[in-house]
Amino acid sequence: MPTVSLADITPAIALGPLDGRYRKDTADLVDHLSEAALNRNRITVEVEWFIHLAQNSVIDGVRRLTDDEVSGLRAFAENFDADTIATLAAHEAVTVHDVKAVEYTIKEALVELGADDLSELVHFCCTSEDINNLSWALGVKGATVDVWLPRAKALIDSLADTASTLAEVPMLSHTHGQPATPTTMGKELAVFIHRLRRQYERVEASEFLGKINGATGTYSAHLAAVPGADWPKLAKTFVEGSLGLTFNPLTTQIESHDWDAELFADIARFNRIAHNLATDMWTYISMNYFKQIPVAGATGSSTMPHKVNPIRFENAEANLELSCALLDSLASTLVTSRMQRDLTDSTSQRNIGVAYGHSVLALNNLVKGLERLAINEEALNADLNSNWEVLGEAIQSVMRAAGLQGVPGMDNPYETLKELTRGKRIDQADLQTFVAGLGLPEAETQLLTALTPATYIGVAAQLAESEVADWKARSQS
């Protein structure tokens, strides 16, 4: 048995990789989805609710705050630091309730500001979930807008740069793993730009909902205390005007979390498309279509010095799978709460940061992986030149068109080409001899004779360039 417990070492050793090995990739999320960030948001929500009630003179006889008191309270929330965390921990050790600890901490701040005559306005008519749901919404919004979306955009930007460079580079396609109609590498990457962009725009348009309507969503305590106030209106103006969230007017004790499920499903879908990108890039590397640019001093294999492993794409695969698993679980769990309230969401939500962290880590790795690739046109051309049979599609299509136009001898073009090409390797001479004997008009014969696998790419280059241009125009607007 070890003589030293690693759990006793200072500074503390992280249990999970996101706070250990991969900390530099995920550290930005700490400001939004950590326990400390949750408490900072709780203080912000409580302070803003306090200001909202006081400055709107909701309770007769309760004075308004001075400008100095307002700025002092907001400064207290903004200057959340290690001392605040320690104060909260000390209160929670006694209350065994995290939101009550926040309330007591704010009341202490009011004493320092000389506004303790208003201390009972802190947490006025609130249930803990009023504060929690708004705090989580602020955290998830911040993590999405300030961290996840920029990482997602960086991936699409990287793909756009690569797709633009490779828009005209021809490549043999593989459908069902078999040689198929050629394309260009840039066009295939542009497909991912288009797919990822749609999900990106869905996430970008997300609503972050919140409520502040009491223990069962009825404003019962509010009306008992201040029957003359328009509490639904006060709640709406607070959630939307003070916090910048979307108001949910009808809930149980909890905000229903449907928006969380919608958001997490969109991020998970983005993840899955990115996973498809990772596996395709891994496959292209294994086919030698891309060469990896070695990092100076890096080791590819501990025993095979020639290797440069596609570790960035493999890391992305694994972390995208972990992120999706958590996002799927959160989306299915959070939308259910027994009758008016249970606490399953409380512990589940504390893993939102983990789900985001695995996604952010993966997106970073995909960008790094793309940056270390160089196209291998020699390998691409070798594959194209070894698969002339893929032009069978073009020949039978030209024959069909000619037959429809009345050219004789064009019967059963598909079957004719199937007999020539299926399961066989043919070369340029075989194909040109076949075309010459078809009896096509001279223009069509010349077109097909001049066609090569490398030139049989349709409008692939234009499609790639158009998608890249659309994305760049949209992202710069």
Secondary structure as UniProt FT lines:
FT   HELIX           6..8
FT   HELIX           17..19
FT   TURN            20..22
FT   HELIX           23..26
FT   HELIX           27..29
FT   HELIX           30..33
FT   HELIX           35..55
FT   TURN            56..57
FT   TURN            60..61
FT   HELIX           67..78
FT   HELIX           82..95
FT   HELIX           98..113
FT   HELIX           116..121
FT   TURN            122..125
FT   HELIX           128..142
FT   HELIX           143..148
FT   HELIX           149..165
FT   TURN            166..168
FT   STRAND          170..175
FT   TURN            176..177
FT   STRAND          178..184
FT   HELIX           185..204
FT   STRAND          209..210
FT   TURN            215..216
FT   HELIX           220..225
FT   TURN            227..228
FT   HELIX           231..236
FT   HELIX           237..242
FT   STRAND          246..247
FT   HELIX           258..286
FT   TURN            287..288
FT   STRAND          290..292
FT   TURN            296..297
FT   TURN            305..306
FT   HELIX           311..334
FT   TURN            339..340
FT   HELIX           344..349
FT   TURN            350..351
FT   HELIX           352..371
FT   STRAND          373..375
FT   HELIX           377..385
FT   HELIX           388..391
FT   HELIX           392..404
FT   TURN            405..406
FT   TURN            408..409
FT   HELIX           413..421
FT   TURN            422..423
FT   HELIX           428..436
FT   HELIX           442..450
FT   TURN            453..455
FT   TURN            458..459
FT   HELIX           460..476
//
